[in-house]
Amino acid sequence: MTALPDAPRALAARRVFIDGVFRPAVVHVEGGRITAVDAYDPDGVTPGDVVVLPDHVTLLPGLVDSHVHLDEPGRTEWEGFATGTAAAAAAGITTLVDMPLNSVPVTTSVAALEAKRAASRGKLAVDVAYWGGAVPENLGALAELATAGVVGFKCFLSPSGIDEFESLDAEQLEAALTEIAAFDGLLIVHAEDPAQLGEEGPLGPRYDAFLASRPPVSERDAIRRVIEAARRTGARAHIVHVSDAGALADVRAAKAEGVRLSIETCPHYLTLTAEEVPDSAAEFKCCPPIRDAHNRDLLWQGVLDGTIDAIVSDHSPSSAELKGRGEGDFGLAWGGIAGLQTGFASVWTEARRRGIALETLLPYVTTGPARVAGLAGAGVIAVGAPAHLAVFAPDEEWTVDAATLQYRNKMSPWHGRTLAGVVHATYLAGERVYGPEDGVIARRGREILAAGAESTLPGASDEEGA
């Protein structure tokens, strides 16, 4: 493909994703924002200052991922702002939201948020917003953290895997939702009922033992608990990484009733199946687990009927040593999928196999996650929006080689798979930050703080208005 410009004044393509459809258009950029979107006649005369993209590529809004563990500060041997945002840029993602764990300190106080923000300086290849954490120790002080700029609060109903981020019991969940409802915040919930989970410890190398230890009923019971508490308190709640399609009926009913609920699922649940997980392949381990092929089909139904609001990576890497604990024992290995760079391509590959159009899929990886996190202007090509763009070839194929991925730890459950969809360029505020031949070429990502945020951190280059 012809080399793409670093800072075009205007990009034209036969297929530009605008307002939910593809159409020919010229997108004009100035000062980092989209200043005009004009009609484009591919067979007419094109002005000299307009860069015309080849017919085999599409122009997309930069993708949005609202569920990413960057792990910095404190656990940069797992991932970090530099490597994680590079992986995002390589996937066409221009905006992500960092989870409050597994960094040290966890983002449960203003001081911890500012430590995380300070650690990000000069490392961001894409824009980053932050989730805060809701744990037993900071209940009653969540408004202070919201004022400091987090876009919402993450909690666990089952053990998180790290001691410094404790789960909430039923009473504490109710208290958190009541507190958050008072300032119309958002609580995002890891919903597994600990009473339904198996005992911790060795399970051996076979995946079916791990799968049985985290049954679907655990998710269903926990999601029902969240629905009931959200109904009582009137708070906004979001269920992260839904793996059990059996929970969708309760979600549909709650939404129809007017409960303020949204949910997400992930590429690994939509593209991988329990039947194909090899023995000792801990790169497939995550919580809740990858389930069977029939469940995957039902999750796709939940995407197509709109029950699922967003598809996000839940990029949750760790060191190779942690993944290899117990020599591939599924009970001892660290759980978490590294999927930031491959997520969109894997989901598009599966969608294409199912006959699902690209324009049907795109809202789930753009405006869907942006709405969940309250990121105004992200994930769209529109006048006034940031000129965050991705040049994407939907029919080009590539084979995943984990060693070439941008992650700090080169692991992927999609290693060796052939995927459709190649990102030829990622533009952030109108400037090219990634290309497949030269990799990440700029780190101009900005922080996005929730609207009205007040920070005491000096020298910040925030963009407020999430």
N, C-alpha and C positions, 0 to 999 in steps of 0.2 A: 504494500500500500504506500502511496505517496506520503512523504513526511508531512505531518500536520503542523500548522503554525503555533508558536508559543503564546501569542496574544492576539487573536484575530479580532478585527473590528466587527465582522459579521460572518456567520456560518449559514450555508444553505444546504438543504438536503431534500430529496424526494419524500423521505419519511421522517417527520419530526413529531414527537409525541407531545401533543398539546390538548388539554381538556379531555383526556381519555381516548383520543383517537390519533391515528397517524395521518398527517397531511403534508404536502409540500409547503415549506416555509423558509424564510430568511430570518435568523435571529441576530439582532444587533446588540452589541455590547459596548458599554462605556462606563468607566469608573467602577468596574467590578459588578455592574448590574445589567440586567436586560432592559434596554431602552425602547425597543420596538420589536414586534413580531409581524413581518409583512408576508403577503402572499408571494409565492415563488412559482415561476413558470420554467420548469426544467428544460423546455424546448425553446425558450426565448433568449434574449440577450441578457447576460448577467453582468452587473457593474464590476469594474476591476477590483474594488476593495472588498468584494464578497468572496470568501473561500467556499468553493463548491465541493461537498463531500461525494465520494464515489457512490454509485447506486446501490452497492451491496451492503452499505452501512446505514444505520439509523442514528438520529440524534435524540438522545434521551436527557431528561432532567437527571442531575446527579442523584444517585440512589441514597436512601436513608436507612440506617440500621440502629434501632433504638435499644439494642441489647448486646453490649460488648463488654467483656472483661479485659481491661488493659493492664491491670495488676500493678501499676506504678503509682506511688513509690512503694518500696518494701519488698516486692516480689518480682523484680524486673528479670530475674532468671526464668520466669514463666513467660512473660511478654513485656510490653512497655509501650509508651506513647510513640516512640520512633518506629518500631517494627509493626505495631498494631495499626497505626494510621497509614503506613506504607501498604500493608495488605488491603486496607479499605480502598485506597486510591487505585490499586491494581484491579479491584473488582468494580470500579465505577461508582463507588460509594463516596460521597462528598460530605456527608453529615452523619455522625454517630453519637450515641449517648453511652457514656462509660458507667459501668456498674459500681456500686459502693464497696464491693469486695471482689477480688481477694487482695487488695492493696493493704499496706500497713503504714499508717493507720487506716481502718475502715472509715468510710465517709459518713460518720454519724454525728459529727459536730462541725461547727464553723471552722475551728482550727484545723480539723482533718481535711475539710474541703480546700482550705487555702494551701495546705501542704501539697495536696494533689495538683492544684492549679500551678503552684510554683514549680513542681516537678515537670510540668508539661511544656515549659517555656522553650521555644526554639525547636521543638520536636514534632510539631503537628503538621502532617501532610494534608489533613482534611479538618473540617470544623468539628468541634467536640463540645457536647453538653454533658451534664453530670446528673446522675441519680444520687439522692441521699439514701441513707439507710434508716429503717425504723426497727429498733431493737428494744428490749425491756428497759435498758438503762437510759434511753433518751426520750421516752414517752413523756409528753408534757412540754418538750422543748423543740418540737418539729417546726413550728412557725418560724423560729429563729433561723433554722437551717434553710427553710424556704426563702426567707428574706435574703439570705446570702447567695442564692442563685440556683439551687438545685431545681430540676424540673418535676420532681416527684420523689416518692419514697419506696424503697424495696424492702420487703420483709419475707421471712421464711416461716412456714407452719411446721416444718420438719427440720432436723439439724442441717445446718448449712455446710458442714464439713470443716469449718474453722471455728476455734473457740471464741474468737473476738467478735463474732457476729451471731448472736444467739437468736433462736426462733421465738415466735410469739405464740402463746397459748390462746384459747378461745376468748378469754376475758381481755387479754392484751390486744388481740386483733380488734375487738369491739372498741376498745379505748383509742387505738390508733385511728380507726376510721372516724370515730366521733371527733377527735381532735382535728383531723385533716379536713373533715367536712366544714368545720368552722371557717376555714380560709379557702374552701373550694379547691383543695389540692388533690393529688392523685396518689393512691397506694397501689403498687404493683406487687403481686403475690406469687411466690413459689408455693404452689398448692399441692402438697402431698400430706396425707394424714399419717403422723408417725405411728399411730396405733395399728395401722395396717401394713407397716413395713417389717421386713425380716430383720433378724438380729445382725449387727455388724460383725465382720470377721471373714475368714477365708471361705470362698465359695468354689474354688477350683477354676480350671481353664475354660469350662463350657459356659456359653452365654445363657443357655436356658435357665441355669440356676440363678444367675443374677436377675434375669427377667422375672422369674417367679418371686423373687424377694421384693419386688416393687410392683405389685399388682394394680390393674386399672382401678379397682375400688378405692385405692388410696387417693388417687386424683379426684375421683368423683365425689367422695365424701368431703374432701377439702374444698373443692370448688363450691359444693352446696353450702358449706359453712360460710364462705366468702359472700355468696349471693345473699344468704339470709342476713348477714351483718350489714352488707351494703344496703339492703332493703330497709332495715331498721334505722340506719343512720342517715340515709340519703347521700352517702359519700360516693365519690367516683372510685371504682376499683378496676384493676386490670390483671388478668391471669397470664403469667408468663409461660412460655414453652409448653403449651398443651400438647401432650402426646397421645392421650386416650380419646379416641373419637366417640366413645360411649358417653362422654361428658357433654357433648355438643347439644343434646336435647335439653338439658337443664339450662344451658347458656341461651339457647334460642327462646325458651320460655321466659327466662328472666329479662331478656332484652325486650320481648314483646310486652311484658308487664311494665316496662319503663325503668327497671333497675339500671343504674348507671354503670354498665359493665362493658368491658371490651376484652378481647383475648388475642393471643398470638400463637403461631406455631413456627416450626423451624425447618430449614432445609433437610436436616437429617431425618426428621419424621416423615417428610414428604417424598424422600428419594431413596432411603435405605430401609431394609426390612430385617427383622430378627432372624429370619430363615437363612440369610446370607452372611451373618457375622461369623468369621472363623474363630476357632478355638484360640484363646490367649490374645485376641486382637483388642487390647484395651483402648486403642484409639477410637473404638466404637462405643465405649462406655460413657453414658451420661445419665443424669437423673432429672426427670423421669426417663425411663429407658426407651430405646427404639423398639417398636412393637411389630406385629406381624403384617403381612402384605394386605390382608383384608382391612385391617385398621387403617393402613395407609390410604387405601381407596376411599374410605369414609372420611378421612381428613380432607382429601381433595374435594369431596362433596361439600364439606364445610367451608372450603375456600370459595368454591364456585357459587354457593348460595349466600355468601356474605356473612355467615356466622363468625368466621375468623376474620379479624380486622387487619392483621399484619403478618408478614413472614419475615422473621429476623434471625440472625445467625446464632444467638447465644454463644458467641465465640468465647470459649472458656478453656484456654490452653493451660498446660503445666509443663514442667520439666520432663525430660525422657526418664529420669530416675523415678519420679513419682508415678508415671504411667506404667513403668515396668516393675512396680513393687509386686512381690510374690511371683515373679517370673510369669506374668500374664494372668494372675489370679484375679477374676472379675470382682471379688469381694475386697481385695486389698489395693488394687490399682486406683489411682485418682480418677474421678469421673469428670468428664468435660470434653466437648467436641471442639476441635479447631476448625472453624468453618467460615471465617470472615471472607477470605479471598475466593473461595470456591462456591459459596452459598447460592448466589444468584445464578451462576452458570449451571449448577446442578439442578436447581429448581426449574429453570427454563428448559433444560434437556428433558426432564420428566414431563413438563407441561406439553412440550412439543410432541413427545411420544404419545400423549393422550389426546392430541388434536386441539389443545387449548392455545388460543391466539396470544401473541406477545402482549397486545394491548389489554387483554383480560388480566394478565399476570401483573403488569407493571404497577397498578395502584397499590398492590400489597407490599411492594418494596420501595415505594416513594411516599405518596400522600398518606398511606395507612400508618406506617410507623411515625411519620411526622405528626399526625393527629394524636396518636397515643401520647407522645412526649410534648405536645403543645408547641411544636417548632414551626412558627408562622413563616411562610415563604419557602420552606424547604420542600424539595421533591416536585417542583413544578417549573415549567417554562412559561413565564408570564411577565408582562411588563412590570418592572419594579422589583422583581425577585432577584436574588443573587444569581449571577451567571455561573451557576454550578451545572456542568454539562458532562455527558459521557458519549463518546463516539463508539457505537457498539455494532459489531457484525454478528447478527443472530444465527447465521447459518454456517459460520466457520467453526471448525472443531479443533480441539486440542486435548492432549492426554495429560492428566495431572501427574506431575512429578513432585512429590512432597519436598524434595531437596531444593527445588527452585522457588518455592513459595516464600513470601516475605516474612513469615513468622520467625520469631526467635527460635522456637523449637519446631523442627521440620517434620511435623506429623500430620497425617490427614487420612480419614477413613475413605476418601475418594481417590487415594493414591492408585495410579494405574488405570483409572477409568477415563473413557473418552467423553468429553462434555462438549456441548454446543454453546457458542457465544463467546466472542473474544472482544475485550475492551481495547480499542486502538488508541484512545486518549481520554484522559480525565482532566476537566477544566475546573478550577476553583476560582471563583470571582473573576472569570474570564481569562485566567492564565493557566497554561498547561502545566500540570503537576506530575503527570504520569504518562509514560508511553511504554509499550512492551519491549522495545529495543533498548531504551536508555533507563528504564525503571523510574523511580521517583526522582524528579529533577528539581523540586522546590518544596519547601516546608513553610507554607504561608497560611496554614490553618489557623482559625481563630476559635476562641472560646465563645460559647453561647450561654449566656446566663438568663434565667427566667426573668420575665418582665418585672421591673421594679426592684431588681436585686440591688443590694447595697454591699459593696466589698471594701474591706480595709486593706486589700493587697495592693501595694504600689506598683505602678508601671504596667498595669494590665492593659491588654488590647482586646477587651471583650466586645462582643456584639450582643447587646441586650435585646430582648423582645421575643424570647422563646414562648 
